[in-house]
Amino acid sequence: MKASRRAICFLNMNTLVMSLFPWQLILDMHFTVEIARFAGYPSRHVHQIASAIIARAIRIFSARGIDPQSALPEDEWFVETAKGAINKLLLGDSSDTSEIDEDHIMIHDEIISGSDDSPSPLSSLDEEEDTESFASAQTGDLDSPNFTDPET
């Protein structure tokens, strides 16, 4: 009886992990893109690589009969969550704000105001990039980065 409970528990845990993995992967990819943008790296290239990784993961999950897109929130949720995490990292733990304050970002004890005409380092994706969806990216639409897949 205990062995069957463990097996059921393991299967339930495995199902939970498999359903949460796409969320975490996509969030990590958005976080990577936002960090790259904030650090001044060309975000287009990072965006393409992140999109290719997400598309490959979605394809692998789909091949195993799991539809990760069925329960995923909109891409904006991932972008805003990644920006919020970056903002909390910059402001430290003392920030009680749940809203992202893009006009006042603290870096090295200086408050940088975004009131000038320059774009905020935490601004949303460029209009050209906004049309591309991480969660709905198709592998054929993206340049494939050079990495090997142990599945193939």
Backbone bond lengths (Angstrom), bond angles and torsions (degrees), N, CA, C in turn:
res aa  C-N    CA-C-N  psi(-1)  N-CA   C-N-CA  omega(-1)  CA-C   N-CA-C  phi
1 M - - - 1.441 - - 1.533 110.56 -
2 K 1.343 117.73 -42.81 1.458 120.99 -179.75 1.524 111.37 -64.60
3 A 1.333 116.78 -38.22 1.464 120.43 -179.74 1.522 110.86 -63.71
4 S 1.317 117.44 -39.76 1.468 119.43 -179.98 1.523 110.87 -69.94
5 R 1.330 117.70 -34.85 1.467 120.51 175.62 1.518 110.48 -64.30
6 R 1.336 116.39 -42.45 1.463 119.82 177.79 1.518 110.73 -62.77
7 A 1.314 116.43 -41.35 1.467 120.15 179.43 1.522 110.63 -63.53
8 I 1.331 117.01 -43.25 1.463 120.66 178.34 1.517 110.16 -65.33
9 C 1.325 116.72 -43.08 1.462 121.28 177.90 1.526 110.30 -60.15
10 F 1.335 116.55 -44.33 1.459 121.02 178.92 1.524 110.76 -62.07
11 L 1.331 116.98 -43.90 1.465 120.42 179.69 1.522 111.07 -64.27
12 N 1.335 117.05 -41.43 1.461 120.40 177.29 1.519 111.01 -64.59
13 M 1.334 116.92 -41.26 1.456 121.17 178.67 1.524 110.22 -65.37
14 N 1.330 116.29 -41.90 1.455 121.03 179.03 1.530 110.57 -62.21
15 T 1.329 116.71 -42.12 1.459 121.14 177.92 1.519 110.44 -63.20
16 L 1.329 117.31 -42.46 1.453 121.68 178.85 1.522 110.95 -62.28
17 V 1.323 116.90 -47.58 1.465 121.22 179.69 1.521 110.03 -61.23
18 M 1.330 116.63 -44.70 1.461 120.28 -179.02 1.525 111.52 -64.12
19 S 1.333 118.00 -32.96 1.460 119.69 179.90 1.524 111.72 -78.93
20 L 1.331 118.04 -27.62 1.462 120.89 179.31 1.525 112.86 -85.91
21 F 1.320 117.56 -24.58 1.459 120.76 -176.60 1.521 113.11 -56.41
22 P 1.343 120.30 -46.33 1.472 118.20 179.58 1.523 112.33 -60.48
23 W 1.335 117.64 -38.70 1.464 120.63 177.93 1.525 109.98 -58.70
24 Q 1.334 116.01 -50.13 1.456 120.50 -176.60 1.522 111.11 -65.00
25 L 1.312 117.51 -42.63 1.460 121.05 179.55 1.523 110.99 -61.30
26 I 1.324 116.97 -47.76 1.464 120.19 -178.91 1.521 110.38 -65.30
27 L 1.318 117.52 -41.44 1.462 120.61 177.47 1.524 110.59 -61.97
28 D 1.321 117.20 -43.16 1.466 120.83 177.93 1.525 111.52 -61.63
29 M 1.309 117.15 -39.97 1.466 120.50 179.62 1.525 110.85 -66.87
30 H 1.334 117.45 -42.04 1.466 120.19 176.66 1.527 110.63 -64.16
31 F 1.312 116.66 -40.49 1.459 120.80 178.00 1.527 109.94 -60.63
32 T 1.324 116.82 -43.61 1.465 121.56 179.00 1.523 110.79 -61.19
33 V 1.327 117.08 -44.46 1.468 120.88 179.43 1.525 110.38 -63.25
34 E 1.328 117.51 -44.04 1.467 120.59 -179.26 1.528 111.79 -67.09
35 I 1.330 117.51 -39.38 1.471 120.30 176.62 1.522 109.74 -63.39
36 A 1.319 117.26 -43.59 1.468 121.01 178.76 1.523 110.17 -61.24
37 R 1.321 117.02 -43.75 1.468 120.78 178.97 1.525 109.97 -62.87
38 F 1.315 116.51 -44.87 1.464 120.85 -179.56 1.521 111.34 -62.47
39 A 1.334 116.81 -38.00 1.463 121.36 -178.70 1.522 112.55 -79.39
40 G 1.317 117.71 -6.04 1.448 120.53 176.34 1.520 115.12 92.57
41 Y 1.314 117.66 10.49 1.462 120.17 177.25 1.529 109.13 -79.73
42 P 1.332 116.58 151.35 1.472 118.74 178.03 1.529 110.34 -60.99
43 S 1.309 116.19 113.68 1.462 119.88 -173.22 1.522 112.69 -75.54
44 R 1.314 118.12 -21.52 1.471 120.22 -177.97 1.530 110.55 -60.89
45 H 1.328 116.38 -46.89 1.469 120.58 -179.09 1.533 110.67 -66.18
46 V 1.317 117.01 -44.77 1.468 121.11 178.70 1.527 109.41 -62.38
47 H 1.319 116.47 -40.84 1.466 121.53 178.73 1.523 110.86 -61.26
48 Q 1.322 117.92 -42.80 1.465 121.21 179.68 1.527 111.44 -63.87
49 I 1.323 116.32 -43.09 1.468 119.72 179.68 1.527 110.32 -65.64
50 A 1.338 116.66 -45.11 1.465 120.38 179.03 1.528 110.46 -61.39
51 S 1.315 117.28 -42.06 1.466 120.77 178.61 1.518 111.50 -63.15
52 A 1.334 116.65 -39.66 1.466 120.42 178.95 1.526 111.10 -65.20
53 I 1.327 116.82 -40.37 1.467 120.87 178.58 1.527 110.21 -63.99
54 I 1.325 116.56 -45.05 1.464 120.55 179.77 1.522 110.73 -64.18
55 A 1.324 117.03 -43.78 1.468 120.47 179.79 1.525 110.88 -61.61
56 R 1.320 116.24 -40.63 1.468 119.82 179.15 1.530 110.38 -65.60
57 A 1.321 117.27 -42.70 1.470 120.53 179.18 1.527 110.53 -63.01
58 I 1.325 116.92 -42.81 1.463 120.44 179.00 1.523 110.20 -62.79
59 R 1.328 116.36 -40.44 1.467 120.32 178.86 1.531 110.75 -63.65
60 I 1.326 117.08 -42.20 1.468 121.16 179.64 1.527 110.55 -65.01
61 F 1.338 117.21 -44.74 1.464 120.27 177.95 1.521 110.58 -62.54
62 S 1.320 116.78 -42.89 1.468 120.69 -179.93 1.517 111.42 -63.02
63 A 1.332 117.45 -38.29 1.465 121.34 178.82 1.525 111.37 -64.10
64 R 1.324 116.57 -25.01 1.469 120.99 178.92 1.523 112.08 -94.84
65 G 1.321 116.33 10.79 1.458 120.24 176.60 1.512 114.74 83.57
66 I 1.322 118.10 13.14 1.463 122.07 179.57 1.522 107.51 -107.11
67 D 1.324 117.62 128.44 1.460 121.47 178.29 1.525 108.77 -102.52
68 P 1.342 117.56 90.93 1.462 119.48 -176.26 1.523 112.88 -67.34
69 Q 1.318 117.87 -24.74 1.462 119.77 -177.47 1.524 112.85 -75.50
70 S 1.321 117.88 -17.82 1.461 120.31 -176.96 1.523 112.38 -65.37
71 A 1.313 118.02 -29.38 1.463 120.51 -176.76 1.524 113.16 -115.60
72 L 1.334 117.56 8.65 1.458 119.91 -178.49 1.522 110.76 -83.20
73 P 1.339 116.78 140.90 1.462 119.16 174.94 1.529 110.21 -73.24
74 E 1.313 116.27 176.04 1.461 121.44 178.13 1.526 109.92 -63.00
75 D 1.328 116.03 155.42 1.463 120.95 179.48 1.524 112.36 -56.93
76 E 1.339 116.81 -32.50 1.460 120.14 -178.20 1.526 111.28 -60.19
77 W 1.340 116.56 -33.72 1.460 119.50 178.53 1.522 109.89 -61.28
78 F 1.326 116.94 -44.80 1.461 120.81 -179.80 1.526 110.86 -64.33
79 V 1.338 117.04 -43.56 1.467 121.24 -179.75 1.519 109.92 -62.20
80 E 1.333 117.53 -49.49 1.465 121.01 -178.11 1.527 111.83 -65.50
81 T 1.313 117.65 -36.95 1.461 120.95 178.16 1.522 110.66 -66.61
82 A 1.330 117.09 -41.62 1.469 120.89 177.54 1.524 110.42 -63.96
83 K 1.330 117.24 -44.30 1.468 120.92 178.45 1.528 110.73 -63.48
84 G 1.324 116.59 -40.02 1.465 120.23 178.23 1.516 111.79 -62.02
85 A 1.330 116.73 -40.43 1.468 120.58 178.28 1.521 110.54 -64.82
86 I 1.325 117.02 -42.05 1.464 120.70 178.80 1.520 109.62 -64.12
87 N 1.318 117.01 -43.73 1.458 121.15 178.89 1.526 111.04 -60.25
88 K 1.338 117.35 -42.71 1.467 120.37 177.94 1.523 111.31 -64.81
89 L 1.326 116.71 -37.49 1.466 119.62 176.97 1.522 110.81 -63.39
90 L 1.324 116.52 -40.06 1.460 120.70 -178.96 1.521 112.32 -71.96
91 L 1.327 116.90 -37.39 1.464 120.97 -177.29 1.518 112.90 -87.61
92 G 1.306 117.47 -16.44 1.455 120.88 -177.67 1.512 110.79 84.50
93 D 1.321 115.86 -178.22 1.462 121.76 -176.82 1.518 113.20 -73.67
94 S 1.334 118.32 -12.89 1.457 120.13 -175.50 1.521 112.66 -74.48
95 S 1.318 117.77 -8.55 1.460 120.96 -178.93 1.521 110.51 -79.45
96 D 1.331 115.76 122.89 1.456 120.46 177.03 1.521 111.41 -101.23
97 T 1.324 117.03 5.49 1.453 119.20 -176.57 1.505 110.64 -79.24
98 S 1.310 115.44 136.92 1.457 119.49 175.40 1.519 110.21 -95.27
99 E 1.323 116.73 -17.11 1.457 121.37 177.26 1.520 109.24 -86.01
100 I 1.307 116.36 148.56 1.455 121.33 176.98 1.514 107.31 -84.87
101 D 1.321 117.08 121.69 1.451 121.67 179.10 1.518 107.96 -96.61
102 E 1.329 116.40 92.33 1.451 120.47 -176.16 1.523 111.94 -77.39
103 D 1.336 118.28 -15.15 1.454 120.07 -177.98 1.520 113.04 -86.35
104 H 1.328 118.42 -15.86 1.456 121.29 -179.28 1.516 109.06 -138.09
105 I 1.297 115.55 102.00 1.458 121.56 -178.70 1.517 107.79 -115.52
106 M 1.326 116.28 130.90 1.451 120.83 -177.61 1.524 109.65 -94.92
107 I 1.320 115.74 122.13 1.456 121.45 177.53 1.521 107.56 -131.03
108 H 1.318 116.55 122.86 1.466 122.97 179.23 1.525 111.16 50.15
109 D 1.330 116.65 50.00 1.460 124.83 177.79 1.523 114.08 63.77
110 E 1.320 118.59 14.62 1.454 121.93 173.84 1.514 107.80 -110.99
111 I 1.309 116.61 141.24 1.455 119.30 174.10 1.510 107.03 -95.49
112 I 1.304 114.87 122.48 1.452 120.72 179.19 1.509 106.76 -101.39
113 S 1.306 115.82 121.46 1.453 119.79 -178.37 1.513 109.71 -92.53
114 G 1.297 115.87 135.88 1.453 121.28 179.32 1.512 112.01 -93.97
115 S 1.345 117.95 23.69 1.452 120.28 -175.82 1.522 113.24 -78.28
116 D 1.342 118.07 -15.34 1.457 118.77 177.40 1.522 109.50 -75.95
117 D 1.326 116.50 -177.70 1.462 120.75 -175.42 1.515 113.59 -79.10
118 S 1.336 118.51 -7.32 1.460 119.65 -179.02 1.519 109.68 -74.53
119 P 1.332 115.95 146.54 1.466 118.20 -179.77 1.517 111.43 -68.49
120 S 1.302 115.68 147.65 1.455 121.57 177.57 1.517 109.63 -67.67
121 P 1.341 117.55 141.49 1.457 118.28 177.05 1.523 112.33 -62.53
122 L 1.322 117.24 -19.17 1.456 120.54 178.41 1.519 111.45 -106.01
123 S 1.342 116.00 23.29 1.459 118.85 -179.56 1.510 110.45 -66.77
124 S 1.313 115.43 162.27 1.464 118.84 -179.24 1.510 109.90 -69.72
125 L 1.313 115.95 172.79 1.450 121.32 -178.97 1.515 110.45 -56.24
126 D 1.325 116.58 147.78 1.454 121.09 175.78 1.516 109.15 -54.56
127 E 1.349 116.11 153.22 1.460 119.05 -178.40 1.513 111.38 -55.40
128 E 1.326 116.82 -40.31 1.460 120.40 179.87 1.520 110.48 -62.30
129 E 1.341 116.79 -39.47 1.453 121.00 -178.64 1.522 112.11 -79.35
130 D 1.357 117.29 -23.13 1.457 120.45 -178.87 1.519 112.51 -60.20
131 T 1.329 116.69 -28.87 1.454 119.41 -177.32 1.512 111.99 -74.49
132 E 1.322 117.35 -15.18 1.450 120.95 179.68 1.521 108.96 -91.20
133 S 1.288 116.70 128.47 1.449 121.53 -178.63 1.511 109.86 -101.97
134 F 1.324 116.66 127.22 1.459 119.52 176.60 1.518 109.90 -63.26
135 A 1.320 116.54 -51.15 1.461 120.25 -172.87 1.516 112.77 -67.54
136 S 1.329 117.59 -26.47 1.457 119.37 -177.95 1.520 112.13 -107.56
137 A 1.321 117.28 15.83 1.463 120.60 -178.79 1.519 110.31 -62.42
138 Q 1.292 115.48 139.99 1.452 121.54 176.56 1.518 107.92 -106.86
139 T 1.282 118.12 134.27 1.454 122.63 -176.46 1.517 111.49 -56.73
140 G 1.308 118.86 -38.35 1.455 121.44 -178.23 1.514 112.97 -66.69
141 D 1.332 117.85 -21.86 1.455 121.77 -178.64 1.515 112.98 -82.60
142 L 1.304 117.85 -9.38 1.452 121.57 -173.04 1.508 110.96 -117.89
143 D 1.325 114.41 151.36 1.457 118.27 171.71 1.510 107.21 -70.09
144 S 1.295 117.12 131.01 1.460 120.70 -177.82 1.517 109.82 -81.30
145 P 1.335 118.35 123.10 1.458 119.96 175.78 1.523 109.72 -70.07
146 N 1.310 115.24 160.75 1.458 120.08 -178.93 1.516 110.15 -85.24
147 F 1.313 116.61 97.30 1.449 121.87 170.90 1.514 107.60 -153.72
148 T 1.306 114.34 156.91 1.458 117.92 -176.17 1.513 109.89 -99.72
149 D 1.298 115.69 148.15 1.447 122.55 179.54 1.522 107.75 -110.25
150 P 1.342 118.02 119.62 1.459 119.58 -179.11 1.529 112.43 -63.89
151 E 1.337 117.59 -16.72 1.459 121.93 -179.59 1.525 112.15 -74.67
152 T 1.352 117.51 -23.66 1.468 119.69 -175.60 1.498 111.82 -98.60
